[in-house]
Amino acid sequence: MGCAVFTLLIVGLVAAQVRKEAESQEITRLIALERMWNQAQVSRDAAAVASMTGDKFIDTEFDGEVSDRGKFLAEFADPKFQPTTMSLDDVRVDLYSPSAIVTGSYHAKGTYSGKPYEHFGRFTDTWVYQNGKWLCVASHSSLTKK
């Protein structure tokens, strides 16, 4: 009896460790996707962002504007939009298999229609794991300082 309990305990501990390692890998992957998203914004690479968004993606901007996936991606191609900096801090990932909520703070800087902007804010992105990859299905941002 004691040996069976010990074996179950060891199996349980190993399974928990494997699960923690898998979660850690997913967290690392999601943070990397968020950083790739920001680099795609600076380089205005709509195709890269399109590959990271779900078909029903919805974006709510700091000013209350709501965009579907098509409108959101079209903004990347708009020559009036010239971002120069997009960085993240305090990124946190909460996994809810098969989805995840990523939150953090951001700093965005650039020009729009030739006028400079610099925003500091918070974001919440909702990611869903579908067909073997993470896709962002919703994004929301709010300003903390303009």
C-alpha positions as CSV (number, residue, x, y, z in Angstrom):
1,M,0.0,0.0,0.0
2,G,2.7,2.5,1.0
3,C,4.7,1.8,-2.2
4,A,1.5,2.5,-4.4
5,V,0.8,5.8,-2.6
6,F,4.5,6.8,-3.0
7,T,4.3,6.0,-6.7
8,L,1.1,8.0,-7.1
9,L,2.7,10.9,-5.3
10,I,5.7,10.8,-7.6
11,V,3.6,10.5,-10.7
12,G,1.5,13.4,-9.5
13,L,4.5,15.6,-8.8
14,V,6.0,14.8,-12.2
15,A,2.7,15.6,-14.0
16,A,2.5,18.9,-12.1
17,Q,6.0,19.8,-13.1
18,V,5.4,18.9,-16.8
19,R,2.2,21.0,-16.7
20,K,4.1,24.0,-15.2
21,E,6.8,23.7,-17.9
22,A,4.1,23.6,-20.6
23,E,2.4,26.7,-19.1
24,S,5.7,28.5,-18.9
25,Q,6.4,27.8,-22.6
26,E,2.9,29.1,-23.6
27,I,3.4,32.2,-21.5
28,T,6.8,32.8,-23.2
29,R,5.2,32.2,-26.6
30,L,2.4,34.7,-25.9
31,I,4.8,37.4,-24.7
32,A,6.8,36.9,-27.8
33,L,3.7,37.2,-30.0
34,E,2.8,40.5,-28.2
35,R,6.3,41.8,-28.9
36,M,6.2,40.7,-32.6
37,W,2.8,42.4,-32.9
38,N,4.4,45.7,-31.7
39,Q,7.3,45.3,-34.1
40,A,4.8,44.7,-36.9
41,Q,3.0,47.9,-35.9
42,V,6.3,49.9,-36.1
43,S,7.1,48.4,-39.5
44,R,3.5,48.7,-40.6
45,D,3.4,44.9,-41.5
46,A,-0.3,44.3,-41.7
47,A,0.3,40.7,-43.0
48,A,2.2,39.8,-39.8
49,V,-0.6,41.2,-37.6
50,A,-3.2,39.4,-39.8
51,S,-1.5,36.1,-39.1
52,M,-1.9,36.7,-35.4
53,T,-5.6,37.8,-35.4
54,G,-8.7,35.7,-35.5
55,D,-11.3,36.2,-38.2
56,K,-13.7,37.8,-35.7
57,F,-11.0,40.1,-34.1
58,I,-12.4,43.3,-32.4
59,D,-10.3,46.2,-31.2
60,T,-11.4,48.9,-28.8
61,E,-9.0,51.9,-28.8
62,F,-8.3,54.3,-26.0
63,D,-10.6,56.9,-27.5
64,G,-13.6,54.5,-27.6
65,E,-13.3,53.7,-31.4
66,V,-14.2,50.0,-32.1
67,S,-12.8,48.3,-35.2
68,D,-13.3,44.9,-36.7
69,R,-10.4,43.0,-38.2
70,G,-10.7,44.5,-41.6
71,K,-10.7,48.1,-40.4
72,F,-8.0,47.4,-37.9
73,L,-5.7,45.9,-40.5
74,A,-6.4,48.7,-43.0
75,E,-5.1,51.2,-40.5
76,F,-1.7,49.6,-40.8
77,A,-1.6,50.4,-44.5
78,D,-2.7,54.0,-44.0
79,P,0.4,56.2,-44.9
80,K,-0.8,58.8,-42.3
81,F,0.0,56.4,-39.5
82,Q,3.8,56.5,-38.9
83,P,4.7,54.8,-35.6
84,T,8.3,54.9,-34.5
85,T,8.1,53.3,-31.0
86,M,6.0,50.6,-29.6
87,S,7.1,49.0,-26.3
88,L,5.6,46.9,-23.6
89,D,6.2,46.7,-19.8
90,D,4.7,44.8,-16.9
91,V,3.3,42.1,-19.2
92,R,1.2,39.5,-17.4
93,V,-0.3,36.3,-19.0
94,D,-3.2,34.4,-17.4
95,L,-3.9,31.1,-19.1
96,Y,-7.5,29.8,-19.3
97,S,-7.0,26.8,-21.7
98,P,-7.6,27.2,-24.6
99,S,-7.5,31.0,-24.1
100,A,-5.3,33.5,-22.4
101,I,-5.6,37.1,-21.2
102,V,-2.5,39.2,-21.7
103,T,-2.2,42.6,-19.9
104,G,0.4,45.2,-19.5
105,S,1.5,48.7,-20.1
106,Y,2.6,50.3,-23.4
107,H,4.4,53.3,-24.8
108,A,3.6,54.3,-28.4
109,K,5.2,57.2,-30.3
110,G,5.1,58.4,-33.9
111,T,3.1,60.7,-36.1
112,Y,-0.4,60.6,-37.5
113,S,-1.1,62.9,-40.5
114,G,2.2,64.6,-39.8
115,K,1.3,65.4,-36.2
116,P,3.4,63.8,-33.4
117,Y,1.8,61.7,-30.8
118,E,3.1,59.9,-27.7
119,H,0.8,57.6,-25.7
120,F,1.3,55.7,-22.4
121,G,-1.4,53.3,-21.6
122,R,-2.6,49.9,-20.5
123,F,-3.8,47.0,-22.7
124,T,-5.7,43.8,-22.5
125,D,-5.5,41.3,-25.2
126,T,-7.6,38.1,-25.4
127,W,-5.9,35.2,-27.2
128,V,-7.5,31.8,-28.2
129,Y,-5.6,28.7,-29.2
130,Q,-7.0,27.5,-32.5
131,N,-5.8,25.1,-35.1
132,G,-2.4,24.8,-33.4
133,K,-1.6,28.5,-32.9
134,W,-2.5,31.4,-30.8
135,L,-4.8,34.1,-32.3
136,C,-5.7,37.4,-30.8
137,V,-9.5,37.8,-30.9
138,A,-9.9,41.0,-28.9
139,S,-7.8,44.0,-27.9
140,H,-8.5,46.9,-25.7
141,S,-6.3,49.9,-24.7
142,S,-6.7,52.8,-22.4
143,L,-4.5,55.8,-21.8
144,T,-2.7,56.4,-18.6
145,K,-0.9,59.5,-19.9
146,K,-1.0,61.3,-23.2
